Amino acid sequence: MDSRNYDMALLATDDVVNLTMLQWIRDNLPANFPVVVIGNRSGEDDVVRALNAGADNYIAKPVRTRELAAVIQALMRRTYSVQPQHDLLRFDSYAFHTRSYSLTMADRPIKMTDKEFELALLLFSNLNQVISRTYILTYVWGHTVPTRSLDVHLARIRRKLQLGSKSSYRLISIYAQGYKLSGPFGD
């Protein structure tokens, strides 16, 4: 298991006492890698044992799907959020003005929707890293939307920000994993 290929782990277990996989995750993956344990037991001792072993949350079976979805969204937001420390973030000729949700490229304003801005900022903030489709959808929209919507937004960003094969930054699709903004490349 490699954290670059997964956004989080859901561990379903019948035995909260034996949390070997959870221990392996905590020993081998980044400390902020989110883990939810789903167990048969709902007693306080079982919940506390899982949380003390490193789980970020514990859900007792039977699983309520809306609750699970809300827990996953909250953990994803907290773990992978882009929290700009400044009002202006620069990436070579790209300047993100986070308060006004505006973007300039080579000092030229680029007209973008709020979703396009959030998506572009997410990509640039995770430069040279693969971001899963699921995470992008959860982060930008707060829930999943038809994948065609994501494809359309990515195509617009690629065109507006000139992120093609001859550019200093390239937006590429990684088969069965997600998307990666690569760069900068020299001319």
C-alpha positions as CSV (number, residue, x, y, z in Angstrom):
1,M,0.0,0.0,0.0
2,D,1.4,3.4,-1.0
3,S,-0.3,6.6,0.2
4,R,0.3,8.2,-3.3
5,N,-2.3,5.8,-4.7
6,Y,-4.9,6.1,-2.0
7,D,-6.7,9.1,-0.3
8,M,-7.7,7.3,2.8
9,A,-8.3,3.8,4.3
10,L,-11.6,2.3,5.5
11,L,-10.8,-0.7,7.7
12,A,-13.7,-3.1,8.3
13,T,-13.0,-5.4,11.3
14,D,-14.8,-7.9,13.4
15,D,-12.1,-7.7,16.1
16,V,-11.3,-4.2,17.4
17,V,-8.7,-5.7,19.7
18,N,-6.6,-6.8,16.7
19,L,-5.8,-3.7,14.7
20,T,-2.7,-5.0,12.9
21,M,-3.5,-3.2,9.6
22,L,-4.1,0.1,11.4
23,Q,-0.7,-0.2,13.2
24,W,1.0,-1.0,9.8
25,I,-0.6,2.1,8.3
26,R,0.5,4.3,11.2
27,D,4.1,2.8,11.0
28,N,4.5,3.1,7.2
29,L,2.4,5.9,5.8
30,P,2.3,9.7,6.5
31,A,1.0,10.6,10.0
32,N,-1.9,12.6,8.5
33,F,-3.1,9.7,6.3
34,P,-6.8,9.4,7.3
35,V,-8.2,6.0,8.6
36,V,-11.8,5.1,9.5
37,V,-12.4,1.9,11.3
38,I,-15.7,0.2,10.8
39,G,-16.5,-2.4,13.4
40,N,-19.2,-4.7,14.8
41,R,-18.9,-3.4,18.3
42,S,-20.3,-0.1,19.5
43,G,-19.1,-0.1,23.1
44,E,-17.2,2.8,24.4
45,D,-14.1,0.7,25.1
46,D,-14.0,-0.6,21.5
47,V,-14.3,2.9,20.1
48,V,-11.6,4.3,22.4
49,R,-9.3,1.4,21.6
50,A,-9.5,2.0,17.8
51,L,-9.0,5.8,18.3
52,N,-6.1,5.3,20.6
53,A,-4.5,2.9,18.1
54,G,-4.5,5.7,15.5
55,A,-8.0,5.7,13.8
56,D,-9.3,9.1,12.9
57,N,-12.9,7.9,13.4
58,Y,-14.9,4.8,14.3
59,I,-18.2,3.8,12.9
60,A,-20.2,0.9,14.3
61,K,-22.1,-1.5,12.0
62,P,-24.7,-1.3,10.6
63,V,-23.1,1.5,8.7
64,R,-25.4,4.5,7.9
65,T,-24.2,5.5,4.4
66,R,-24.9,9.2,4.8
67,E,-23.0,9.3,8.0
68,L,-20.1,7.5,6.5
69,A,-20.1,9.8,3.5
70,A,-20.1,12.9,5.8
71,V,-17.2,11.4,7.9
72,I,-15.2,10.8,4.7
73,Q,-15.8,14.3,3.4
74,A,-14.8,15.9,6.7
75,L,-11.6,13.9,6.9
76,M,-10.7,14.6,3.3
77,R,-11.3,18.4,3.8
78,R,-9.2,18.4,6.9
79,T,-6.4,16.3,5.6
80,Y,-6.0,17.6,2.0
81,S,-7.4,21.1,2.1
82,V,-5.5,23.9,0.5
83,Q,-5.3,26.7,3.1
84,P,-3.5,29.6,1.5
85,Q,-1.2,31.3,4.0
86,H,-1.2,34.5,1.8
87,D,-3.6,36.5,-0.3
88,L,-1.3,36.0,-3.3
89,L,0.2,32.8,-4.4
90,R,2.7,32.8,-7.3
91,F,3.7,30.0,-9.6
92,D,6.1,31.5,-12.2
93,S,3.8,33.6,-14.4
94,Y,0.6,32.5,-12.6
95,A,-0.7,34.6,-9.7
96,F,-3.6,33.4,-7.6
97,H,-5.4,36.2,-5.7
98,T,-7.1,34.1,-3.0
99,R,-9.3,36.8,-1.5
100,S,-10.8,37.9,-4.8
101,Y,-10.8,34.5,-6.4
102,S,-9.0,35.9,-9.4
103,L,-6.0,34.7,-11.4
104,T,-3.5,36.4,-13.6
105,M,-1.2,34.8,-16.1
106,A,1.8,37.0,-17.2
107,D,0.0,39.9,-15.5
108,R,-3.1,39.3,-17.7
109,P,-6.4,38.6,-15.9
110,I,-7.9,35.2,-16.7
111,K,-11.7,35.0,-16.5
112,M,-12.6,31.9,-14.4
113,T,-15.6,30.6,-12.5
114,D,-15.2,30.0,-8.8
115,K,-15.0,26.2,-9.4
116,E,-12.4,26.7,-12.0
117,F,-10.3,28.9,-9.7
118,E,-10.6,26.3,-6.8
119,L,-9.6,23.5,-9.1
120,A,-6.7,25.4,-10.6
121,L,-5.5,26.4,-7.1
122,L,-5.8,22.7,-6.0
123,L,-3.7,21.6,-8.9
124,F,-1.0,24.2,-8.5
125,S,-0.9,23.6,-4.7
126,N,-0.2,19.9,-5.3
127,L,2.3,20.4,-8.2
128,N,3.8,17.2,-9.5
129,Q,1.5,15.0,-7.3
130,V,-1.3,12.8,-8.5
131,I,-4.7,13.8,-7.2
132,S,-7.5,11.3,-7.5
133,R,-10.7,12.1,-9.2
134,T,-12.6,11.3,-6.1
135,Y,-10.6,13.8,-4.0
136,I,-10.9,16.5,-6.6
137,L,-14.7,16.1,-6.7
138,T,-15.0,16.0,-2.9
139,Y,-12.7,19.0,-2.5
140,V,-14.0,21.3,-5.2
141,W,-17.7,20.4,-5.2
142,G,-18.1,18.9,-1.6
143,H,-19.6,15.8,-3.1
144,T,-19.4,13.8,-6.2
145,V,-20.8,15.2,-9.4
146,P,-21.1,13.6,-12.8
147,T,-17.6,12.9,-14.0
148,R,-18.3,14.8,-17.2
149,S,-18.5,18.0,-15.2
150,L,-15.0,17.4,-13.9
151,D,-13.7,16.7,-17.4
152,V,-15.3,19.9,-18.8
153,H,-13.8,22.0,-16.0
154,L,-10.3,20.4,-16.5
155,A,-10.5,21.0,-20.3
156,R,-11.4,24.7,-19.7
157,I,-8.5,25.1,-17.2
158,R,-6.1,23.4,-19.6
159,R,-7.2,25.8,-22.4
160,K,-7.4,29.0,-20.3
161,L,-4.1,28.5,-18.5
162,Q,-2.3,27.0,-21.5
163,L,-1.4,23.7,-19.7
164,G,-0.7,21.7,-22.9
165,S,2.2,19.7,-24.1
166,K,4.3,22.7,-25.2
167,S,3.8,24.7,-22.0
168,S,5.9,25.1,-18.9
169,Y,3.2,23.4,-16.9
170,R,1.3,20.4,-18.2
171,L,-2.0,19.0,-16.9
172,I,-2.0,15.2,-17.5
173,S,-4.4,12.4,-16.8
174,I,-2.9,9.4,-15.0
175,Y,-4.8,6.3,-16.0
176,A,-6.9,4.8,-13.1
177,Q,-5.3,7.3,-10.6
178,G,-6.3,10.9,-11.4
179,Y,-4.6,14.0,-12.6
180,K,-1.3,15.6,-12.2
181,L,-0.1,19.1,-12.9
182,S,3.6,18.7,-13.9
183,G,6.2,21.4,-14.2
184,P,7.7,23.8,-14.5
185,F,9.5,22.7,-17.7
186,G,12.2,24.8,-19.4
187,D,11.5,26.2,-22.8
